[in-house]
Amino acid sequence: MDLDVLIFGTGIAGLWTLGRLAAAGIRVAALESDSVGSQQTVYSQGIVHGGAKYLFGRAEKASSSPLSAMPRLWRDCINGCGELRLDRTGLLSESHYLWTTGGVVSQVTGAIAGKVVAGDATRITNRDDCPEALVPVLGKGRVYRLNEPVFDVPSLLTDLRTSFQSRIRHYDGTLEVRRATNSEKIESVTVTHPLTGNTVTLRARWYVLAAGAGNEVLSQQFLNAAAPKTQRRPLHMVMARGPGLLPVFAHCIGSRPKPLVTITTHPVDGGPVWYLGGELAESGVGRDDTRQIQHAIDTLHRTLPGARLDMTEWSSVPIDRAEPAQRHGRRPEHECVVCHGNVLTIWPTKLALAPRLAARLVDTVAHDASNVTMARTADTDWNPFAAFEPWPNPSVAVPPWLETKRRWISAP
C-alpha cells in the first residue's frame, strides 16, 4: 500500500495532523498500537491556554507567546468555521479563570495587564459575574476571567477519531522497518494484521512519529543512533469527587511563578470530579498517594475558602509526560518537529499547540509536493485499508475519572 504520509500515534498531535493533511487531499493514514489518546492526551485537563499562566515571574509579553492565538483558533473549530470541524466536541467551560491568594495582588495585576488591555482577560468584581466557588475569594484577592476555553478531551478524541476513522487502524505495536539502499530514508514498514495474522507492507514518502512516550521506541526503530533525545517531566495529579463540589475552571496564583493549583471539573454520574494540576502535580511526584492527597486537601483549604470537601473521595493520578529534551530539563516553550531523512518526530508539548504543530507538517509535506507529484484525494472518507478489511479501529482511551477499576479513598 502506497501513501504520502503514514502517522504512528493518535493522540492530539497525530489526530490533528491527520485531519489537516486529509483536508489538504494528502494520502495519509495513521496506526495506533494502544487506544486513541492513551498515555498523555486523555490525561489533559482540556484547557486551551492563551499563555496567561506562564506570564508570572517572566518578562514575556502575552502577545508574544505562541499560545496567544490558540483560543480563537480552537473556538473557530468548535463553531464550525475553523481548520477542522469539532462540532461534536464538548465544551466544559467557555472561559478559564484565575484567582489570587492575598498578598500577591500587585504581582498578578502587573503580569496580566497585557492580557486585560488585549481583551483576553477581564477582572471580576461583581459576585454575580463570578463562579460561585470563587465568590469567597473576591474579598481577599482578585479573580480574572481568561479567554481560554476548556474542552472535554474524551469527546474531542472521539470526534476526531470518528471524522477520520477510515484512515485510522489498530496494530499490535510490532513492526519491521526497511531502509532504502544507500540512503538515510525509510522505504517501507511491515506490520501484522490484528485479525488475520498476515503481514501488511506500507510504503510512504513521509513517516510521522507522534506517539508521545512511544516516540522513544519508535525513533530507535526508525532512526537508530539518529533518534532525537527525549526527557520526562512526570506529574502527580489528584482527583476529588463529591456532592458538594461546585464547578471550577481556574488557576490559583500565589507567590511562585507557577499556579499553586489548576482545577478543572468533569461531569460523571453521581457528581462532578475536580481534576487538580499545576504546581501541586509537579511537586507531588516524590510523594506517595496518601501524602499527595493530603497535600491537595491542605492546598484547597488554604487557597479556596468555603470549598465543601466533606463527603469527598480522592484518588491520585501519576502521569509520565514525555517531551523533546531541553537544556536543564526545562519546560518546552514551543511545539517541536525533528526531521531526519523522511522521518518526522513530533511533539505538541501542550494540547493547545497541536494546530501549530500540524501546520508545520502541512508546510513540510506541501513543499515536498511542489517538487514531487503526489496523488490527491479530496475524499476525507478515503480508505487506504480497503484491501485489508476487516481491520479494526482503535478504541478511545478512558479518562482517569471514568476508569471502573480506579481506587478512591476518603480523606487520609
N, C-alpha and C positions, 0 to 999 in steps of 0.2 A: 504494500500500500504506500503510495507516494503522497506526501504532504508538503506544504510550505513551512509550517511550524508545528512542532509537537511539544506540548507542555506537560511537565511532570509536577503534579500537585494541584489541588483545587481548594486552597484557602482563598482569601480575598485577593491575593496577588495573582494567582493562576486564573481565577474566575473572571476578574475584571479584564485582565489581558486577553483571555479567550474571547470575551464579549466584544472588546474593541476591535480585535483582529477579524472576528467573524463579520462584524458590521462593515468592515472595510473590504469584504469579499475575499479575504485570505483563506486558503485551505488550511484550517487549524483544527487540532483536536487535543484532548487532554486525557491523561491517565492518572488514576488515583489508587494508591495501594492501601489506603485506610478508608476513612469516611470524609465527606466533604467538610472542610473547615476544622478537621481534627487537629489536636496538638496546640495550636495557637489562636486562630481566628475565633473559634467558638468560645474562647475564654475572654474575649474582649468585652469591655463594658459598653461598647457601641457608640462612644462619644466621637463625633466628627469635630476634632479640635480645630480651632482657628488660631491657636498659638498663645492664648491668654495665660494659660497656666505655666508656660515656660518663661514668662517675662520677669518674674520676681527674682531679684538679685542679679539681673543682667541688664546690659545697656542696649540690647537689641530692640529695635522698633517693631511694633506689632505688624506694620505693613510690610516689613522686610521678610517675615517668616514665610517659608514655603507652605505653611499651613493656612495662611491668611485667606486664600481664595477657595479653600476646600469646602467650608459650609455651604456656600452658594452653589457650588458645582453639585454637591450631593443633593441639595434641595431641588435643583432642577431635575435631577434624575427621578426623584420620588414624585415630582409633579408632572412627569411625562414629557418634559421638554429638554432632557439632558442627553449626554452621550450614550447612556444606557437607560433602559426603562426599568424602574424599580417600583412600579405601581402596586405590586403585591407585597411589598416590604413594609413591615410595621414601623411606625414612628412612636417611640416611647414618650418622647418629650420634644416639643418644638424648640426648647431652649435648655441650655445647661446654666447653672447658677454658680456663684462664687460668694462665699461668706468669710468674714474675718473674725478672729478672736480679738478680744480687747488688747490695745497696746500696739497694734501694727497698722492702724488706720492710715497713717501718713505714708507708710511704705506702699500699701496697696493703692492708695489714691494716685501716687506718682507713677507707679508701674503700669496701671491700667488706663491712664489718662488718654493715651493714643487711641485705645480701643473705643473709649467714650466719644472722643472727637469724631472718629470714623463712623460712629453709629453702630459699632459691633458690640457695645456693652452699654447697659443702662443701669444707673444706680436706683435701687428700690428704696423708697422712703415711706410709702403708704402700705400699711398692713394688708389692705385689700388687693394689692398687686403682688404680694409676697406669698410664696408657697407656705402652706400652713405650718409645716415642720420647721421653717426658718423664721417664723414670726418672733419667737423669743430672742432671736439674735439682734433684732433691729435696735433695741435699746442699748446694746453693748458694743456692737461692731457695725459692720456695713454689709449690705447684700447687693450684689450686682447680677443682672440678667445678661448672659452672654449669648450672642448669636451663633450658638453651637448646638445643632440638633443631636438627639440621641436615638440611634436606630436599634431595632430589635434584631440582633445578629442572627439568631436561628432562622427568622423569616427572610432575612437578607440572603443567607446561604441557600435557602430553599428556592427563593425567587430566581437567583442566578442559575442554579442547577436546573430548574425547570425550563428556563428560557433557552438553555443551550444543551439540553440533555442528549440530543442526538450526537453531540460531539464529545461526550464525556463517557469514559468506561472505567471499570474497576479492573485492577490486575493484582497479582499476589506479591508484588514487590521485587521479584527476581527478574533480572534482565541480562541480556548479553549485548555488549556494546562492540560494534565493529568499526574500526578506524579505516579511513581511506589510505590507500598505498601512497607512501612518500608525502603525506600531508598531515597537518595537525587537526584536520576536520574529521567529524564523525560521519560515517557513511550510512549506517543503519543501526537499529536496535531490534532485538528479538525478545518478545515476551510470551508467556504461556497463557493461552485462552483459559479462563477460570472454569468453564463448564466442560469443554471437550478435552482439555489437556494438550491440544495441538499447539505448536509454536506458530507465532504470527510475527512476521518481519515488517517493520515500519521504517520507511525512509523519509527524511525531511531535510529541507535546506537549513532550518534552524531548530535547535533543541533548547528549550527553556526550562531551567530548573527552578521551580517555585514552590518547593516543599518545606520551607521553614527549617526546622531542625533536621528534616530529612535531606536537606541540601548537602550536609556533611558527607553522608554515604554516597549520594548520587554524584556529587562532584568528584569524589575519588574514583568512581567507576568510569566517569566520562573523561576526566582530566588528569588523573593520577597526580603527579607532583605539581602540576599547574593549578590544582584546586585552590580556590580562594580561602583564606583563613576566616574562621568564624569565632564568635565569642558567645558566652552565655551570661545573661543577666536575669536570673530567676526571680520570681515573685512568690509571695505567700499571701494570697488573697483570703478574705474572710466573708462568709455569708451569714446573714441573720434572717430568720423568718418568724413572724408572729402577728397576731390580730391587731396589735396596737401600733404597728409601723405605718407611718404616713409616706406618701410618695416623695422621694428626694432625688434630685439630679443635681449634684453640686460638688465643688471643691471647697475644702476648708483651708484657708491660708493662715499660717502662723508666722513665726519669726524666721523660718527657714525658707530657702528658695523653692523647695518642692511643697506641693499641697500636703498638709498633715494627713488628710484622708480624702478620698474621692468616692462619692456614693452614687450608685445608680440603683433603680428599683425595677424589679422584673415580676410581672404577674404570673402567679401559679394558683392552682386550686388550693383553697384553704388559707389564702392571704398572700400579701406581697413578700418578696425577698429583697433585702438590701444586699448589694454586692459591693464590697469595700476594697478600694485600692489606694493608690497614692503612696506617700512615704511609709504609711502603715505596712503596705505589702512589700516594699523594697527592704525596709529594715527588719522585717519579720522573717527573713529567710533563715536566720540562725535560731529561731525559736521553735520549740515543738508545738504541736497543735493546741495543747491546753494553754500554754503561756501566750501564744499568739492570739487566741480568742479572748483571753483576759485582757491583753493589751488593747484589743479592739474595743472591748466594753469600756475600759478606762478612758480611751481616747474619745469615744462618743459622749460619755458623761461629762467630760471636760469641755468639749467643743460644741456640743449640741444640747444645751439645757432644755429640759422639757421632753426629751425623747422618751417614749414609753417602751422600755426594754423588758418590762415584766412579761412573763409567759412567752419569752422569746427563746428559740432554739438556734444553735450555732453550728457552723461547720467551716473548716479551713480548706483552702484550695491551693496547693502548690502548683506553680506553672514554670516549666522550663523554657524560657524565652531565648530563642536563637537569633543572632543578628550577625551582620558582617563585622569583622574585627575592627576595633577603633583603638587609637592610641590611649593607653592607660585604662582601657575598658570603658571608656566614656559612652554616653548615650548617643547613638547616631542622630545627626541633625536632619538628614535627608533620606529619601529613598535611595536604593543602591542597585546598580547594574554592573556586573563584571563580565566582560566579553573575552573569550579565548577561542579562536577559530570560529566555529559555527555553534558554540555553546554559550548561552547567556544564563548566568546565575543571578537571581534577583531576590531582593527583599524589600517590602514596602516600608519596613521599620515601624510604621504606625498604620492602623486601619485607614485613617483619613487620607493617607498619601497614596493609596492604591491607584487612583486615577492618574496621578503624575507619573507613577511608575509605568503604567500601561501605555501612556502617551509616548514615553521614551522608547518603548519596544516597538510601538507602531511606527515611529520615525525610523528606527533601525531597519525594520523589515521593508518599509516603503522605499528607503534609499536603495536597498538591495533589489527591490522590484523594478526600480528605474533602470538598473543595469542588466537585469536578467528577466527574461519573460517568465512570469508566474501565471499559473492558471487562476481563474477567478470564478467565484460562485457567489451570486447575490442572495442565495437562499440561506437564511440563518438556520433553517432546519436540515441543511445538508448533512447526510450521514456517511462519514468516511468508513464506518464499521459495517456497512450493509452486507458486505460479502461474508462477514463472520458472525452474523446474528444466529441465535440469540446470544448477546453479550451484555451482562448486567451493568446497570449504572451503580455507582457507589451510593450508599445511603448518606443522609445528612447527619453530622455529629450532634450528639445530645449535649446541651449546655449543662454546667455543673448543678444548677438549681433544679434541673429536671431528672437527674440521674436517680434511678429507682433504688439502687443499692448504696446510695450515699449515707454516711453515718452523721446524724445530727445529735447534738447534746444540749442539755440545759447549761446555764451559766456555770462556769467552774466554781 
